[in-house]
Amino acid sequence: MTARWLVPVLAFGGISVAVMQTLIVPIVAQLPALLDTSTSNASWVITSTLLSGAVATPIMGRLGDLYGKRRIILLSLALMVAGSLLCGFTSELVPMVAGRAVQGFAMGAIPLGIGVMRDELPPERLGSAMAFMSSSLGVGGALGMPLAAYVAQHADWHALFFGSAGIGVVAMVLVRLLVPESARRTPGRFDVVGTVGLSAGLVALLLPVSKGGDWGWGSGTVLGLLTAAVVIFLAWGAYELRVADPLVDLRTTARRQVLLTNLASIMVGLAFYAATLVLPQLLQLPASTGYGLGQSMVVAGLCVAPMGLAMMLVSSLSARLSQARGPKVSLMTGLVILAAAYLVGTGLMGAVWQTVVVAVLIGVGIGIAYSAMPALILGAVDPSESGAANGLNTLMRSIGTSTSSAVVGVVLARMTSPLGAGGPEVPNLAGFRTAFLIAAGAALLGLVIAAFLPSSTAGGGAASPVHGDPVERERALSSRG
């Protein structure tokens, strides 16, 4: 009975985390008024979750490998509930930012869930289960947006956070009752120094990426932080190579299959986020602009929601493709579809139904690509490293989405037209098309990177290191390095 519910329960946990991450989107424009602060200060409500989520994913993955994946999943979900309640009971900026930062630590639940599946499921079920779990982030995000928009329009905005807390509690109860704790553990101690170094490096990198538009890309603050990020990561890497129990095993990370998959993940994350920035704005801009579609916030969310449904539906198709041809082929297939979707999308911006078609195509490409990544990562690392390895891969996606937010944000801020006589500047059609072309370019670059992945045999390569003979497993891992 427990085994049958393992995958849906873990996927529900992933979806609850994704809903938490996106529930703020419908009220972003109202945040300065709601929190009685400036637009620049209100943006920290988004930035804090981005930073804490990026820091949390590799750390929670390592903690799961050391102390038990279910235990750390429950911790991640508990932090999401605590952060949601803090946000729900405040209308002030500082507690809101703190609550959103605490919420961000729940992002570690998704790679940990994939690690649990590797530990508990037989090889024949592993591929489809990982694909479904990997797609949960997009599914929850796409489905959560229209729901959050509806709540924001018809109830007090604090209800969004109380709803997130409620979903988190349900997920915790289900995980506690139906997900077994894995007996697999990684020997060693937690790398505190490495954790501090990685956290400092990520903050120094992602903070200027996310705030560069406000601070100025050529400002001393941005350039200083980026320089500090380079120095910190070099020092951190030198330390991680010397320590006995590193937070991130850089020798494993440098294996061709792991390295190239992570680089491709950045490109997929960059491409994915462009759609969530462009489509809702295009749908909600008034028809008087000549290109806006004049829809409400709820309708815009419903039009984007099919992207998440498509991701969920194609996850099983991706698993079968990986089983038959290998996850490299799945990843490349997803990237081809993604690039084609954005290129076609530049010409499909004139009607609501066209945006739905584009959203579905993008969802298909993202779903297939995302579903292949855990198989590629787990096919190249030892089972004892699965939590940390998947956490690092999730971090790469986060870096991609953060970069996309910055790059596309700059494009849409620069390519504008006035909204009526003397009205505010809004993104114009050329800006939307340029954003889609950038996303298509990222997908094509990801395709080039994926082409250099080592070819794998049918079966996906993900299950082979899990249950086989230890000597054969070590030989397989060595050959992939």
C-alpha positions, 0 to 999 in steps of 0.5 A: 500500500505504501509503495503505491502511494510513494510517487503521488505523495512525493509529487504532491509535496513538489507541487505544494512547493511550486504553488508556494513559489508562484502564489505571489505572482498575481499580486506583485504589482500591488505589493508596494501598496500592500506593504506600504513601501517602494517598488524597489523594496517590495521586490525583495519579497521575490528576491529573498525566496530566490536566494534562499531556495538557491542556497537550500537545494544543495544543502538540503540534498546533502543533509538528506544523504547524511541524515535521511531524506524523508526527515529532511523533506519533512523539515523543508515542508515545515519551514514552508509552513512556518514561512507561510504563516509568518507572511500570512500574519503580517502586512509589513515589509521586513517580516514578509521578506523574512517569511518568504526567505524561510519559505524558500528552503522548501525548494530542497524537497523536490530533489530529495523526493527524487532521491527517495524514489531512487532508494525505494523503487525498482528499476522498472518504475524509477524512470517514470516516477522521476520524470513525474516528480521532476515535472512537479515544479512546473505543474504546481507553478502553472496550476497555482497561478490561476488559483492564486489570481482567483483568491487575490481577486476575491479574498484578502491577499493574506489568504494566499499564504494561509492556503500555502500553509494548509497545503504544506501541512497536508503534504507533511502528514502524507509524507509522514504516513506514506513515505518510508525513511531510507536506510541508505546513508552517506558516511561522514560529517556535514561540511559547515565551512563549505556550506557557508562558502557556497551560500556566500558565493550564491548570494554574491552571484544571484543578488546582482543578477536579480537586482541589477536592473534596480541598481544599475548593471555598471554600478559599483555594487553589482560589479563588486558583488560579481567580483566577490562571487568569482573570488568566493567560488574559487576559494570554495572550490579549492577548499572542497577539493581538499576536505574529506567530506565536502558539501559538493563532490566537485570531482563527481560534478566534473564528470562529463555527464554531470557537468554537461547536464547541469549546464544544459539545465541552466539553459532550460531554466533560462528558456522556461522562465521567459514564458512566465514573464511574457505570456501573462503580461501580453494577455493582460495588457489592454487591447488599446495598445494594438497587441495586448489581449485585454484579459483579466488576471484570472483568465491570464492564469488559466491561459498559462495553466495548460503549460503545467498540464502539458508538463505533467502529461508528457512526463510518462512519454519522456520516461518511455523515450528515455527507456527506449533511447536513453535520457540524452535523446529525451533531453535533446528532443525536449530542447528541440521542441522548446526552441521550436515553440518559442520561434513559432510563438513569436508569430502567435501573439495575436489571439488568446487561443494562440497564447494557449497553443504556445503555452502547451508547446513550451510545456511539452518541451520543458516537461520532456527536458526536465524529466530527462535530467534526473536520469542523467544525473543519477546515472552518473553518481553513486546512490549515496550522493543522489540527494546532493547531486539532484540538489545541485542540478535543481540549483542550476535550473534556479540559476537559469531562471534567475538569469532569465528574469534579469535578462528578459526583465531588462529587455522588457524594460528597455523595449517599451511604448507609452500606454495612451497619451501620457500613460506609463511605459509598458513592454511593446510587441517587439520586446515580447518577441525579442524575449522569445528569441532569447529563450529560443537561443538558450534552448538551442545552446542547451541542445548543442551542450546536450549533443556532447553528452555521452550516449547511453543505452536503452533503459535510461541509464538511471537505474543501472547504478542503483541495484546492480553488483557494487563492482560493476557499479563502480566500473560504470561510474568510473567509465562515465567520469 
